[in-house]
Amino acid sequence: METDSEDCSSPESEAHWQEEQAQALLPERDYGQDEREKPLGPKIFVRKAKDYTRKYSWVILAVSSLILVLTITIFIWRGSRTPSIPDPWKASLDVAVMQRDYILDRHWDFDAPPTSREYWWTIENAELNPDGVYKAMVTINGQFPGPMIRCNEGDTVVVHVRNAGVNATSIHWHGIYQNGTNWMDGTVGITQCPIAPGGIFTYDFKINGQSGTYWYHAHQGTQTADGLYGPLIVHSRLEHQLQKIQYDTDRVVMVQDYYYDLSGALLIKYLEPDRENAEPVPDGALINGRNIRDCDSLSQRKCDNNTASLTTLNLARNQNHRLRFINTGSLAEFQIQIDEHEFAVTEVDGTDVQPVYYHRLNINSGQRYSIVIRTDLTKAGSFWLRARMITDCFAERNANLVPEVRAIVQYSREEMQDTVGLFHELPSSLDWPEAIEQVCKDMNTTELIPVVVAAAPANADAVYYLWGNFQIGAWRLSRGFFNGSSWRSNVHSPTLSRYVDGYDNGNKDLASTRNGVNEFDISRELVIQINGIKTIDIIIQNFDDGNHPMHLHGYKYFVLAHGHGYFPWDTYNSLDLSNPLRRDTASVQAFGWLLVRLITDNPGMWAFHCHIAWHTEAGMLMQFLTRPDVVGTWSLPTANTDLCQAEGLENGMTPSDDVWLGNTG
């Protein structure tokens, strides 16, 4: 979408950024203390009281004793009436820190026998100020971003979720195959009902046949934008052979666009009549949950940046360092660089690739890239890591928007590089001279060759042509569509449950197919059913003026080709099938097309959707039902079906279009 948004690379924008940082960073700031020990809230000022202690000491003693007795009595009374909370949850509630460094321990045992990695999470609401501006957020054990899950291929991940928040929720494990545990995919309306407020649910799944960089996030409404996400790292026993550049350190770097208003309120505004797919524009961005904004420039917001900081990466000199980038945002594509450092891309969405060197990395929502940099420059000791949003793709202007967020790469002694990053002066490093990208689309990945060679099947058994667009329908509502179907989540009855029940009861209307399209309500649930293990091609033709990063649950697909304009069918005459890139999130550019090939060998009901959160909730989601002969024989766990009986499932869901029926403006 074209707009007159300010070019973040212009001298004026650079000067504005420098001015804001100068106001917010160094003056009156002491970086000699560990930032994690600073209070999470605003400063508390206490008046000095007069000394009445001697005069009324006996009164104070008597009152204190009475309060102590009452407190003990109330505690015993409440303890006898309140259900006990498992000890692991009690321990988790004691944790109320911002975990934002995500450094992977170098002493990890890659050869450990398969084991169970167990986590106890309490999801709760909290008011936080990651960049200075206070916002109501969703946290895990008081942490934003959420805790890192780390495991080996072959391990079982068990996550006990207690929902202490105000909204129903779920957790999707982005990029995890869930082979044999489709009901653990965490997709509301498709594989499960949400976890109601006050509810408890356990995710339990084994990770086989994959390794690399993944993440988890909410899959009810737009809650990810409010903070419910975190990294998930899966190690292969062959990791150091698969990564063709050996590295000394390893860490996660998450970038996200950031909104000061609650996503639910923004979503209602976005979906209302006459919006014409004008997505909410972010106010700024964060790196690993950190940034610093100048509170003086945001007078309309509650703001205190005394506890805010920039992410700082302490990296030892003359070593190789792996940085696992994840775009956890809701809208923006980022262009990322480390000043004066070339880097090698070595992983894409969990696929190890032969190293290719770049100055800048383009990353869309939901995508992951690992890079390796060498810290061998001698002219300085610190450098900017810049993450710029491509603002030309925004539909509107936001006066508060700062489109660039920065972190600091600081050369350090080897014994310091696993510590929390602290800095004492701002870098003076130089930007790369190349022009900043102003078109939202994937970086050219044709030169990224998987290390493990896997040829795509020579021919497809079927070709599915999906045309995606936004349409303005009744009551001037703009909604997203695939082949005329606009998705709406049924929080009380997931499609997986309905299919299994229909198959078991011999419901021919539900379990039969017509031209591959399963007999669900096609106006809101487009489900393409593939019988048996087949090779299929999916052509996504984008009739919209925006970029769409297309994420497929449960699979990686072969990315065969992409381009602008209408799909040219003679593309099939020139495909290189020898070893194409395999990934789970690839973008179709504005008025462009994307061709992917898929082997349908993973039984389940799998979402395929645009990973821009606003577009998903506007309807840009459809489903593939693969291996239905296996799915139909399943008996879904009682814990899953029990979720659907709870009250409050609608809390936090996308509002129905009925809200606006009859609205004539």
Secondary structure, 3 states (H helix, E strand, C coil): CCCCCCCCCCHHHHHHHHHHHHHHCCCCCCCCCCHHHCCCCCCCCCCCCCCCCCCCHHHHHHHHHHHHHHHHHHHHHHHHHCCCCCHHHHHHHCCCCCCCCCECCCCCCCCCCCCEEEEEEEEEEEEECCCCECEEEEEECCECCCCCEEEECCCEEEEEEEECCCCCECEEEECCCCCCCHHHCCCECCCECCECCCCEEEEEEECCCCCEEEEEEECCCCHHHHCCEEEEEEECCCHHHHCCCCCCEEEEEEEEEECCCCHHHHHHHHHCCCCCCCCCCCCEEEECCEECCCHHHCCCCCECHHHCECCEEEEECCCEEEEEEEECCCCCCEEEEECCECEEEEEECCEEEEEEEECCEEECCCCEEEEEEECCCCCCCEEEEEEEECHHHCCCCCCCCCCEEEEEEEEECHHHCCCCCCCCCCCCCCCCCCCCCCCCCCCCCCCCCECCCCCCCCCCCEEEEEEEEEEECHHHCEEEEECCECCCCCCCCCHHHHHHHHHHCCCHHHHCEECCEECCCCCCCCEEEECCCCEEEEEEEECCCCCEEEEECCCCEEEEEEEECCCCHHHHHCCCCCCCCEECEEEECCCEEEEEEEECCCCEEEEEEECCHHHHHHCCEEEEEECHHHHCCCCCCHHHHHHCCCCCCCCCCCCCHHHHCCCCC
